[in-house]
Amino acid sequence: MAETKTADEPGLLRTVLVNGVLAAAVTGRAEPAPLDRPWPAPLRWTGRIGLDRFPYGIVVNLFWVAVTIGMIAATRSLLDTESAERGRHPGDEALLLISIAACAPLALRDRHPLGAWRLSFAAMAIIGVSDWLTVPYVPAGAFAMVMCLFTVAVRCPGNVTLGAGIMTAAGAWIKDPETGAGASVLVLLPLAVGYAVRVRQTSRRELAEQERRHADAEAVLTERQRIARELHDVVAHHMSMIAIQAEAAPYKAEVPDVTRRDLAEIRSTALDALTELRRILGVLRSEDGSDTAPQPGLERLDDLVAGARGAGLDVTARLSGDLAGLPPGVGLTAYRILQEALSNAMRHAPGSRVDVEASREDGVLSIGVVNGPPGDGRSPVFATGGGHGLVGMRERAAMLGGWLTAEPTSEGGFAVTATLPEKAPEKARDAT
């Protein structure tokens, strides 16, 4: 098997190189550069002269067009002087055409970097000035090539950049082997700098995208919390009034026993509705409440334990009682508490032994997660006071009229225990 892998590596390398050269020469595309992109921070001073009123892309293109025109004129003058001194003047039209072919890619570089590099490569390969100058290349053309390579590295994928670099270096060695080494270094420099700029820009874009997604998530959560408060203030108030009036009605006047039982049923139903409303509002207030998939319960405890074991914890689960058919709110709360407790164990005590317990008896669900110290012997560090996870777990338990404790153990571990009644106590329901 090792021999097969070794034999395949040269073929893979050839494929990568061939694909890169093909992409650079024919099929590759560059990322667009919009004309209305913002001004970079180092050039913000241009606002003092009113230049920032124009789109940065347009100003950049006009600047390089002006530079190109100046370089064409300078190259035309240089070639005219040098060729005349050597008595090999090819004519004004030929010199102007050579100057334009060597320098024009510089004006196209911003909008069409890959096309500009292809034109520059063709011009440098065709134009020969060794009979007129002491160097084999038009100086302005070499500068245009370097700038095109830099822009290709910034705006093109890695395979295109690699192909452009290979073609340029190979062309330099073929055209003039004596200067091939120096030309290769000159090719490598703009490619390396351009690639570094591309990596930095990509990292900034990814960071900006993450910040935007975070801001959007915060806005959604804030709006959901506002809706939850309004639902609680309006709906819960009216449901409480229904319960109170149904309880007080028999004391205001004599009513038949049937009516009394009906009023008691109305009161009980209203209180149950208040309990479920509190559970729903708790989910709505939480970040996980945005999920549209069915909410998990203890029927997914095996998946939760399996995930913790996959993360390196030694988890033992002990279940007792009939855990099926729990009220949805109780099952969801139990699942989230166990999930947060196991996540804390993964973060603060990696590799430790964890005991998970869940039991149901007399309408009360009891759960617990107890873990030892980290498996690597380090002392665990637990956020017992200010962590949002523990606060959230306590709020979920209190929402159901239950309680939760989270504290270190004498063995150096940590224990989370919670008791969740399936039916909220009378006082808790009336407080809603």
N, C-alpha and C positions, 0 to 999 in steps of 0.2 A: 504493500500500500504506500510506503514511503517513497519507493522508486517512482510510482505512478504520479504522486504529488509533485516530486521534483521534476519529472518530465513535463508536467502540465504547466509549471510556473513560467518557463520561457514563452510558451504559446500564449499564456494569459497576458504577459508583459507586451508581447508583440501586438496582441489585439487592442490593448489599451492605447499603445502608441499610434497604431494605424487609425483607430477611431478618433483619437485626438487630432491627428494631422488632417484627417478627412473633415472633421467638424470645423477646424480652423480655416481650411481652404474652401469648403463648399457649403456644408450643411449647417454650420453653427450660427447662432443668433445671439445678439447682445441684449441686455436689459435696456429698456427705453429710458431716456433722460428727459423728463417733461420740461418744457420751456418755462412753465410757471412755478418751478421749484423755489423754495425760500432761499434767501441770502444766508450764507454760512456765517457763523458767529464772528470769525476774524475780520469779516468785511462789513460788519454792521456800521462802522464809522462812515461809510459812504452815504448814510442818511443825512449827514451834515451838509452835503452838497446836493441833496435831492435825488441822488442816483437810485436809491432804493425804491423809488416810485415805479421803476420798470422791473419786469420779471427777470430774475437772476439768469435764467437760461438764455434769454434773448441777449442780454448784455454780454454774457460769456461768449456766445457765438459771434457777435459783432466784434468783440475784442480779438478773437483768434482769426477772424477774416482780415482785420487790419494788420495783425502780425504776419499773416501769410502773404499779404500784398507787399509788405516791407521786405520780407525774406525773399520773395520772388525778384524784386528789384535788386536787392543786394547780391543774390546768386547770379543774376544776369550780368551785373557789373563785374563780379569776380571772374566768371567764366570768360567774359569778353577780354578782360585784361590779361589773364593767364594764357589764353589761347593765342592772343595777338603776340605776346612775347615769344612764344614758341613757334610762331609762323604757321599755325594750324587752325586758323579761324574758320569754323564750319558755316558761318553766316548768322546774321542777326535772328532770323526766324527760328533756326535750329536751337540757338542758345536760349531764346525765350521759351520754346517748347520744353526744353530740358528743365529749365528753372520752374516752370509751372508743374510739370509732372513730378518733380522732386518735392515741391513744397505744398501743393494743393491738398494732399491728405490731411495736413494740419488743420485746415478750415473745416473739414468734415468729421474730425475726430470726436467731437462732443455728441453729435446727433447720430453718427453711424461709425462707431469705433472699429468694428470688425471690418466693415467695407473700406474704411480709411487705411487700416493696416494692410489689407489685400492690395490696394492701389500702391501703397508705399513699397510693399515687398516687390511688386512687379516692376515699379520704377527703378528701385535699387538693383534689381537683377538685370535689367535691360541696359540702363545707362552706364556707360563706361567713360570715365574722365581721367584715366591714368596717363593719357597722353598730354593732358593739359595741366593737371594738378599733381602734387606730390603724394596724394592719398587716392585710394581707388573709389572713394565715394564723394558725392556732393555733400559738403558739410551741413547745409541746411536740410538736405534729405535725410541724413543720419539723425539729426535732431528730431525731425518729424517722425521718423521710425521709432525712436525712443519714446516719444510722447504717445504714439499710437499703441505701443506695447503696454505702457502704463495704464492707459484707459481700457484696453482689452482685459488686463488682469483685474481691474476694478469692476468691470461691468459684464464680464462673460463667465460662464461656468468654468470649473477647473480643467475639464478635458480640453476645452477650446483654448484656454490660456497655455496649457502644456503643448498643444499642437502648434500654436503660433510661435512659442519659444523654440521648439525643435526646428521648425521650418526656417526661422530667421537665423539661428546659429548655423544650421547646415548650409544655408545659402551663403553666409559669410565665409565659411571654410572653402566652399567650392569656388567662389569668385576670387578670393585672394587668400591662399593658405598662410602667407606670411603674417597677416594681421588677424587671422582667424581666432587666435586665443584672446587677444584684446577685444575683438568684436563680441565674442561669447560672453565675456564679463560684462560688456556694455549692454548686452541683451538681458542677462540675468538680473542686473540691478533694478531696472524698472518693473520687471515681472515680480520680484520679491517685494518691493515697496507697494506695488499695486495690490498684490494678494493680501498683504497686511492691512491695507486700507479696506479692502473688501470684507475681510473677517471682522474688522471693527464695526463697519457699517451694518453688517448682518447682525452682529450682537446687539447693536443699538436698536435695530428694528425689532428684533425679538423681544428685547426688554420693554420697548414701547408698547408692543402688542400685548405682552403680559400685563403691563400696567393698565392698559385700556380694558382688557378682560376683567381685571380685578375691580376697576372702577365701575364697570357695568354690573358686575355681580353685587357690589356694594349698593349700587342704586336700586337693583331689583330687591335685595334683602330689606333695604330701608322702606321701600314702597310696600312690601309684603307686611312688614311690621306695622306700618301705618294702617293698612287695611285691617290687620288683626286687632289693633286697638279700637278702631271704629266698630268692628263687628262686636267686640266685647262690650263696648259702651252702649251700643244700641240694642242688639239682639239679646245679650245677656240680661240687660236691664228689664226688657219686656218679659222674658221668660221668668225672671225672678218675681216680677209682679204677678204673673199668672199663678206661680206656686204659692205666693203669700195670700193672694185673694182666695185661691181654692182651699187653703188651710183655714182662713178666717171666716169663710162663708157660713159654716155650720154653727158658729158662735153668735152670729148676728140674728139668726132666726131659726125656728124649729124647721127641720127638713127631714123628709123620710130617710129611712136607713139606706134605701137604694141610692138616693141622691147623695147621701154622705159617702157611700162607697165610691160613687162616681167621682166626687170631688177629690177624694183621697187618691184615686187612680190618676186624675188629672195632675194633682200635685206631684205624685211620684214620677209621672212621665215627664213633667217639666223639669224636675231635678235631674233626671237621667239625661235629658236633652242638654241641660247646662253642663253636666260632666263631659259628655261627648264633645260639646262645643269647646270646652277648655282644652281637651286633648287635640282637637283639630287646630285651634289657635296656637297651641304649643308647637305643632309641626309647621304651621305657617310662619311662625316667628323664627324658626331655626333655618339654618342655611341648607340643610338636607331636604327641607320641605319643597324645594323647587323640582324634585324628581317627579316625573310623570309616571314612572313604572310603579307597580304595586309595592307598597311598603313592606319591608321585611319583618319577620317575627321570629319566634324561637324555632320554627320549623327549619330555619336556615342556620341554626346553631352549629351544625356539623361543618358547613362551609366556612363559618367564622373560625372554628377551631383548626380546620385544615389550613387555612391561610396563615394562622399564627404559627403552626408547626412548620410550614414552609419558610417562615421568616427566622427559624432557628430556635423557637421556644419549645420546651418540653411540656406539653399541655396534657393534663388529665381532666376529663369531664365526668362529673357524677350528677345524674339526673334522677329525680324521684317524683312520684305523683304523675297525674295526667296533665301533660303540658300542651295537649292539643285543645283547640277550641277556646283559647284565651281571647278576651276582648281585644279588638285590633289595637286600641291605644295602649293597653298593657303590654301586648306582645312587642309592639314597636319600641316602646320605652325600654323594655328589658333588653332587646337586641342592641339598641344604641348604647346603653350603659355597658354591656359586656364588650361591645366593639371598642368603646373609648378606653376601657380598662385594659384590654389586651393591647391596644395601640400604645398606651403608656408603658406597659411592660416591655414591648419591643424597643421603645425609645430609651428607657432608663435602665432596663435590666436585660440586655440581650443575652440570649443563651440560658436564661434562668428556667427553673421549674415553675409551672403555673398550674394551680388547681382551680378549676371552674365548677361551680355548683349551682344547681337550679332545682327548686322544689316547689310544689304547689299543694297547699293544704288549707282547708276551710276557707276558700275564697281569697287566699293570700299567696302571692308569688314571692319567694325569697331567692335571691341570687347573690353570688359572691365570687370574687376573683382574688386569689391570694398567690403572690409570687415571691420567690426567694431572691437573694442578691444576684447580681449579674454572674453569668457563667464564667467570665474571665477574671473573677476575683475582685473587681473594682467595687468601690462603695457606690451604691446607687444614689442618684440625686433626683428627688421627687419634688414637683411643684405642689406643695400641700396647701398653699394659700392663694396665690394669685393666678393659677392656671385657669384658662377659660374652659378647658375640658371638664375639670372637676366641678366648676360652677354650673356648667350645662347639665351634668349628670344630676346634681342636686336639684336643679330646677325641674328636670323631667320627673324625678321621683316626687317632689312636692306637688307637682301639677296633678298627680293622681291621688294625693292625700297620703303618700308614703314617705319614707325617709331613706337617707343614704349616708353612710360614713366612709371616709377614706383616710387611712392613717398608716404610718409605718408599723411593722411588727417587731417583736423583740428579737427575732432572728436576723434582722437586717433587711427584710423584704418590705412588701407593701400589701395592704388588704383593702379591697373595696367591697362593701356589702350593702345590699338594698332590700327593702321590703315594699312590695307594691300590692295594695289591695285591689281586687278586681272591681269593687264597687266603692266609689269615694265615700268617706264618712259623711254623715248628715251635716255636720258643721262646715266641712269643706265645701259641700255643694251649696249650702246657703250663703257662704261667703262670696260665691261667684256673683 
